[in-house]
Amino acid sequence: MLKEIFSTVAYEIDSHTASQLRPGHAHQLSIARGTIWITRTGDPADYWLRPGATLPLTPGQTLWLSVEPGTSARIVLHRSPRSRPGWLERLHRSWRRRWRPVLARLG
């Protein structure tokens, strides 16, 4: 069975825009290229981050991103897999609950 361990999504940001981003279920942002300014809801601090830097995220946050004039940057959002069990695991749990007493009696 294949199980997702980690997912990433990369974004390019150019110097002509200030971008708004809602990262969804991502739990960490990292800087792959360029220097980027980040501010986010629920956090009074602003961040200037360079390549290699990371920033933990909270579900539901909105981020505002910008780069220095004349430059661009690449950010990467890292997402861990959903914690809800998949349909196969739910089916297996249901089967075990129903058949465990029967199998125990059969010995």
N, C-alpha and C positions, 0 to 999 in steps of 0.2 A: 504494500500500500504506500502511495506517495503522500507525504505530509508537508505542507508548506511550512518552512522554518522562518523565513524572513522575506520581506518584499521591499523594494526601493523604487522610487519614482524621482527622476531628475527634471529640473526646470532651468531654463536659461532666462536671465534677466538682463535687459539692455539698459543703457543709460538714459533713454528717452522717456522712461515711464517710472511711476511709482506703482507697484503692484500690490493688490490685495489677494491674500491666499487663505483659504480655510483648509487646513491639512487633514481633516477627518479623523481617521483612526491612527495616523502617524504618531509615533511617540518620541521621535528625535529628528532634528534637522542638522545636516552637516554642510559645510562649505567646501565645494570641490574646486572652485576656481574664482578668483576675484575677491574683492573686499565688499562686504554688503552691510547695509544699515537695516536693522530690524527693530520694529516696535510691535507689541502685541497686547491684546485685550487682557485685562486683569493683572498687568505688570507695569508699574510706573517707570521702569528702567528702559532705556534704549540701548541697543547693542550694535557695535561695529565689529564684525567678525571677519577673520581672514581664513584662507584655505587650511583645512584640518580642524577648525573649531567646530564644536557641536553645541546645540541648544536643545534642552529637553522641552517637549511640548505637552500640553494638556488638551484632552478632547474638547472640541467646541471652541477653541481659541481662534481668533482671526489675527493674521499677521499682515503687517504692511512692510514691504520690502523696497529698497532702493539701492542703487550703486553709485559710485563716484562718476562725475561727468566724463564722458569719453571712454568709458570702460564697460565691460559686461561681467556677469558672474554666473556661476552654475551652483545651484543648491540641490541637495538630495534629501528627500524625506524617507525615513526608514520606518517601516510598519511591521509589527510583530503579527503573527497570525491571529485570527479571531479565536477567542477563548471558548465560544460555543462549540459543543461537539457536533461533528458532521452527522448526516443521516444514518450512515452505516454504524457509527458508534452508538447512536440513540437506539437503533434497531437491536443491536447486540445487548445493550443494557436491558431493554424491554424483554427480550427472549430469556435472559438470565433470571430476571425477576419472576417470570411466569413458570419457568421449567425447573428452577432450583429445588422447590419443595417436592416436585414429582420425582426428580432424580435422587433426592435424598432418601425418599421412602423406598425406592428400588434398591438402594444400598450399594 
